[in-house]
Amino acid sequence: MSERILDDEFFYPLVLVEDQIVGEGNPKLKDIYQEMEKYGYKESSE
């Protein structure tokens, strides 16, 4: 995957959740949280 970033196929940072790309370059936290919630991740109450 790092080779593909170096070859400008993807932009750094590349964010993956369960092997799916959910953001690259300037990723949006809302999109990342939504994808994580699909897999059962929950926001901490602390």
C-alpha positions in Angstrom: 0.0 0.0 0.0 2.8 2.4 0.8 4.2 1.9 -2.7 0.9 3.0 -4.1 1.0 6.2 -2.0 4.5 6.9 -3.2 3.4 6.4 -6.8 0.7 9.0 -6.2 -2.1 6.5 -6.7 -3.4 7.6 -3.2 -2.8 10.6 -1.1 -1.3 10.6 2.4 -2.8 10.1 4.9 -4.7 7.1 3.8 -7.3 5.9 6.3 -8.5 2.2 6.2 -11.2 0.6 8.2 -11.5 -3.2 7.9 -9.3 -3.0 4.7 -11.6 -0.5 3.1 -10.4 3.0 2.2 -12.6 5.6 3.9 -10.4 8.7 3.5 -7.3 10.0 1.9 -5.5 13.3 1.7 -7.7 15.4 3.9 -10.0 12.8 5.4 -13.3 13.8 7.0 -13.8 12.5 10.5 -17.6 12.2 10.0 -17.0 9.7 7.2 -14.5 7.7 9.2 -16.8 7.6 12.3 -19.7 6.4 10.1 -17.7 3.6 8.6 -16.3 2.5 12.0 -19.9 2.4 13.5 -20.8 -0.1 10.8 -18.3 -2.5 12.4 -19.5 -1.9 16.0 -17.1 0.7 17.1 -18.6 3.2 19.6 -17.7 6.6 20.9 -16.2 6.5 24.4 -18.3 8.1 27.1 -15.2 9.4 28.9 
